[in-house]
Amino acid sequence: MQNQTHSRSPLNSRQGLALVSLARQTLLRHFEEPIDPADAASLASQLDDEALKARSGTFVTLTLDDQLRGCIGSLSAKQTIAAGVRDNALNAAFHDPRFAPLSKTEMNRVHIEVSVLTDPLPLEYQGGDDLLAKLRPGIDGVIIRKGYASATFLPQVWDQLPQADQFLSHLCLKAGLSVDEWRKGTLTVEIYQVQYFEEPR
């Protein structure tokens, strides 16, 4: 888990696991699955934490058999952390256009990860080589924009795409741009960092 500097204090593991529990209980409630009253009460108490009432961008990532099953989030700090996780758990499960809605039978097998973002900051660069040199694999989440096209990869994506040129090429494809658009030096680029928390495997 990456702990990066931010205007707010980093979350601790207990707070992070509360967010993961919030995501799971949100999905269980959607499917009208029973939730142990003690677990529900414990989570409600944990969420009454000023740190989780801070505003920050959040993402919720769902995987099934180690394959992506849904990932939706918000880059801007428009919501509290807890509210963002609650909304993005539902969005990742049911509104990711790349996947069919999560089914009730998949619910017990899905693995949940929550990311809490720092505020994105502009990355100034001069050309593709300079951009490659300034990115920090495994640390930086990256947002690219050109006209109406935009896309982001969380820092965790470096695990699958450890080379910066591959990372950027796939990110351009995700944005609907040509694979080598990043080489032209015409993209607006922002970077951010995350703290991420996941369920025990």
N, C-alpha and C positions, 0 to 999 in steps of 0.2 A: 504494500500500500504506500503510495507516494504522499508525503506530507509536505505541502508547499506553503510558502508565506502568503498571507492574505490579510486584508484589513480586519477580519474577524479572527478569533482564535481557532486553531485547528480542532476538529472534533476528536474525542477519544474513542476507543474501541467500543465502549458501552453505548455511547450515543450512536455510533455507526450501526451497531447490531440492532438497536431500536428502530432505525430507519429500514433496515432489511426486514425486520418483523412487521413493520407498518406496511411495506409493500406486499408481503405475503398475506397478511390479514385483510388488506384491501381486496385482493383477488379472491380470497375465500368468501368474503362477504358478497362479492359479485355473484359467485356461484351458489350462494345461500348454503354454504357448507358450515357445519357447527364449529364454533370457536370456544375453547375452554374459557369460562368466565374469569378464572384466575389469570390466564394469559392476557385476556382483553384488559382487565383492570391493571395489570402490571405494565402493559404497554401504554395505557392512558396516562399512568403516573410518569413514566419515562418521557413521554412526549411533552409533559408540562415542564420543559427545560428551556430556559431562555436561549441557549445555544441553538436549539432546533427551531426557534422562532425568528432567527436571523434570516435575512433574505439572501438567496444565492441561487445560481443556476444548478439544476440537478438533471441527472439521467438515470433511467432504470433500464437494465439490460437483462433479458431472459435468454437462457440457453437450455437446450434439450439434447442430451447425449453429446455434450461438448460442441454443439452446433448452435449458431445464433438462431433465436426464435422470435426475437423482437427487441428493438432498442429505440426508445423515444425519450427526448428530454428538451430542456430549455436552456439556452445559453445565457440569457439575461436574468438578473436577480429581481424578477417581478413578484415572486411569491416567497413565502417562508420556505425553509428547507423541508419541513414536514408536509406542507401543502403540495409542494412540487413533487415530492416522492409519491404521495397519494395519487395525484393526477397522472403522473408519468407511468406509474405501475399499470393503471388502466389503459393508458395510451399504448404502451409497449405491448400489452397483451392483446388488445382488440383493434388498434388503429394504426399499426405499422403497415403501410401499403405493400410492403414486400412479402407479407405473410398472411395466411388465413387467420381469423381470430383464434385465440387459444381455446382449446376445448376443455371441458371438465375432466376428461380422462387424462389429459396432459398435465393438469394442475399439480398432481402429486409428484410428478417427475421433473418439473421445471426447476431450474436453478436460478436464483435471483442475485443480482449485483446492483448496488446503488453507488452512483458517483456524485460527489458534491464538488462544484467547480469554483475556481477563483474567477474574478472578473477578467474577461478577455482584454488583452492589450495589443495594440498595433505592433507589427514586426516590420521594421524598415529594412529593406534589402535592395541590392543592386544586381539584378540578373539572377539566373537560375543557380549558378555556382555559389553565389553569396547566400542564397536562400538555403541551399543544402548545408552550408557551413554553419549557419546560425540556428538550425533546428536541433533540439536535444532529444534524441531517440529515447523512448521510455519515460520521458518527463513531460514533454509538451503535447497538449492537445492542439490541434490546428484547425482553423477556420479559413476557408478561401472564398473569395467573392469575385465575380466579374459580371457586370451588368445585373441581370436578374438571376444568374446562376450562383448557387452557394452550396457548400457542404462542409461537414466537420467530421473529424475522426477523434475519438477519445484517445488519451495516451496509451490505454490498454491495447489499441490496435497495433502498436509497435511490436507486440509479441508475435503477431502474424506477418507483419511487414517490417522487418528490422532495418532494412536499407532505406535511407531517406528518399532516394529517387523512386523506389517502388511505392513507398508510402504516398508520396505526392502524386504519382501517376494514377494510383487507384483512387485517391481523393478527387482528382480532376474528373475521372470517369463517373464517380458518384455524383458530382455536380452537373454532369451532362456536358462536360467540356472535353476537348481532345486530350489524349493521354499525355501529351508533352506540353500542355498549356503552361505549366509551371516554369518551363525553361525560358519563356518569352519575357518574364519580368513584368507582366501586366496585371497580375493578380493582386488584389488586396488581401493581405494575410494578417491574421490575428492568432495569438497563442494564449493558452491558459493551462492551468494545472488542475489536478483533481486529488481528492481523497476518495478512495473507493473501498467499499465494504461488501463482503459477500457471505452467503450462507455456508456453513460447513459442508464439505462434500462427503 
